[in-house]
Amino acid sequence: MSEIIIFTEKNNMPGIKEILKTLTPDVEVDFIWQDNIDKIKNRYASGETHLIFNNDYLESREACKFLEFKKASFGFSDRADFFASDQMKTEDGISFKLNYKGNCVPFWIKSPFDNEKIYNVLAAVCVAVISGLNVVEISERIRI
């Protein structure tokens, strides 16, 4: 299998890792952040590496723009490959719709409302789809 890298903020890494344990426990993912992105250019084979990044952050888009990897973006903007819409906060958690390739799948997260948690879910969904899971199956597994 090809390598997967997530370009994220350092503080998001633990949340993403926790979700990945549920979705894709056997898939190894490397994490990078702004201050070490230059190190990846020589470390990974460009044609076989997937780079996942938050499309909502200009810094992420700019940093990843010239890297020759297979890319998957996530965020709240419909310019992202995987994007969240229709977020609704309830007493018990957050619901939102995940949009991917013209499909829309409902997601439910049982935790206090926080956009960072949705970002973490979106990053993990990217990894899971790259690893071969379908979005409906992911939605059913991810009820965290």
C-alpha positions as CSV (number, residue, x, y, z in Angstrom):
1,M,0.0,0.0,0.0
2,S,1.1,3.5,-0.6
3,E,2.1,5.9,2.2
4,I,-0.3,8.3,3.7
5,I,0.7,11.7,5.2
6,I,-1.7,14.1,7.0
7,F,-0.6,17.7,7.0
8,T,-2.2,19.1,10.1
9,E,-1.8,21.2,13.3
10,K,0.2,19.4,16.0
11,N,-2.7,19.6,18.4
12,N,-5.0,17.7,16.0
13,M,-2.8,14.7,15.8
14,P,-4.1,12.8,18.9
15,G,-7.7,13.3,17.9
16,I,-7.1,12.0,14.4
17,K,-5.1,9.0,15.7
18,E,-7.9,8.1,18.1
19,I,-10.5,8.0,15.2
20,L,-8.1,6.1,13.0
21,K,-7.9,3.3,15.6
22,T,-11.6,2.7,15.1
23,L,-11.6,3.1,11.3
24,T,-8.3,1.7,10.0
25,P,-6.3,0.2,12.9
26,D,-3.8,-1.5,10.5
27,V,-3.1,1.6,8.3
28,E,0.0,3.6,9.3
29,V,-0.1,7.3,8.8
30,D,2.6,9.9,9.1
31,F,1.8,13.4,10.4
32,I,3.5,16.6,9.3
33,W,3.0,20.2,10.1
34,Q,4.1,23.6,8.7
35,D,7.5,23.6,10.3
36,N,8.6,20.3,8.8
37,I,6.9,20.2,5.4
38,D,10.1,20.7,3.6
39,K,11.5,17.5,5.0
40,I,8.9,15.4,3.2
41,K,10.0,16.3,-0.3
42,N,12.9,13.9,-0.3
43,R,11.5,11.4,2.1
44,Y,8.5,10.1,0.2
45,A,8.1,8.8,-3.4
46,S,5.9,11.4,-5.0
47,G,3.8,9.1,-7.2
48,E,2.9,6.6,-4.4
49,T,2.2,8.9,-1.5
50,H,-1.1,10.4,-0.5
51,L,-1.1,13.8,1.1
52,I,-4.2,14.8,3.1
53,F,-4.6,18.4,4.1
54,N,-7.1,20.9,5.5
55,N,-8.3,23.0,2.5
56,D,-9.8,25.7,4.8
57,Y,-6.4,26.9,5.9
58,L,-4.6,29.0,3.4
59,E,-1.2,27.9,4.8
60,S,-2.1,24.3,4.2
61,R,-3.2,24.9,0.6
62,E,-0.1,27.0,-0.2
63,A,2.3,24.5,1.5
64,C,0.8,21.5,-0.3
65,K,0.2,23.2,-3.7
66,F,3.6,22.3,-5.2
67,L,4.1,18.9,-3.7
68,E,3.9,16.1,-6.3
69,F,1.7,13.7,-4.2
70,K,-1.7,12.3,-4.7
71,K,-3.8,14.8,-2.7
72,A,-7.1,14.7,-0.8
73,S,-8.4,17.8,0.9
74,F,-11.0,18.3,3.6
75,G,-12.8,21.2,5.3
76,F,-16.0,23.1,5.4
77,S,-15.6,24.7,1.9
78,D,-17.1,22.9,-1.1
79,R,-13.7,23.3,-2.8
80,A,-12.4,20.5,-0.6
81,D,-12.6,16.9,-1.8
82,F,-14.3,15.9,1.5
83,F,-16.4,18.6,3.1
84,A,-18.8,19.0,5.9
85,S,-22.1,20.8,5.6
86,D,-25.3,21.3,7.5
87,Q,-23.7,21.0,11.0
88,M,-26.1,20.9,13.8
89,K,-25.3,21.0,17.5
90,T,-27.5,19.0,19.9
91,E,-27.3,18.2,23.6
92,D,-25.7,14.9,22.8
93,G,-23.2,15.9,20.1
94,I,-22.8,17.1,16.5
95,S,-24.4,15.9,13.3
96,F,-23.2,16.9,9.9
97,K,-23.3,15.8,6.3
98,L,-20.1,14.6,4.6
99,N,-20.0,15.5,1.0
100,Y,-17.7,13.5,-1.3
101,K,-17.8,13.0,-5.1
102,G,-21.4,14.2,-5.3
103,N,-22.6,12.0,-2.5
104,C,-23.9,13.2,0.9
105,V,-23.7,10.9,3.9
106,P,-24.9,11.9,7.5
107,F,-22.4,11.7,10.3
108,W,-22.9,11.8,14.1
109,I,-20.3,12.6,16.7
110,K,-21.2,12.1,20.3
111,S,-19.0,14.8,21.9
112,P,-19.2,18.5,22.7
113,F,-19.4,20.7,19.7
114,D,-16.1,21.7,18.3
115,N,-15.1,22.4,14.7
116,E,-11.7,20.8,15.3
117,K,-13.5,17.4,16.0
118,I,-15.2,17.6,12.6
119,Y,-11.8,18.4,11.0
120,N,-10.3,15.4,12.8
121,V,-13.2,13.2,11.5
122,L,-12.8,14.5,8.0
123,A,-9.0,13.8,8.0
124,A,-9.7,10.3,9.2
125,V,-12.4,9.8,6.6
126,C,-9.8,10.7,3.9
127,V,-7.5,8.0,5.2
128,A,-10.3,5.4,5.4
129,V,-11.4,6.1,1.8
130,I,-7.9,5.9,0.5
131,S,-7.6,2.6,2.4
132,G,-10.7,1.2,0.6
133,L,-13.6,1.8,3.0
134,N,-16.8,3.3,1.7
135,V,-18.2,6.5,3.2
136,V,-21.4,4.8,4.5
137,E,-19.4,2.1,6.3
138,I,-17.2,4.8,7.8
139,S,-20.2,6.8,9.0
140,E,-21.5,3.7,10.8
141,R,-18.1,2.9,12.4
142,I,-17.4,6.5,13.5
143,R,-20.1,7.1,16.0
144,I,-17.6,8.5,18.6
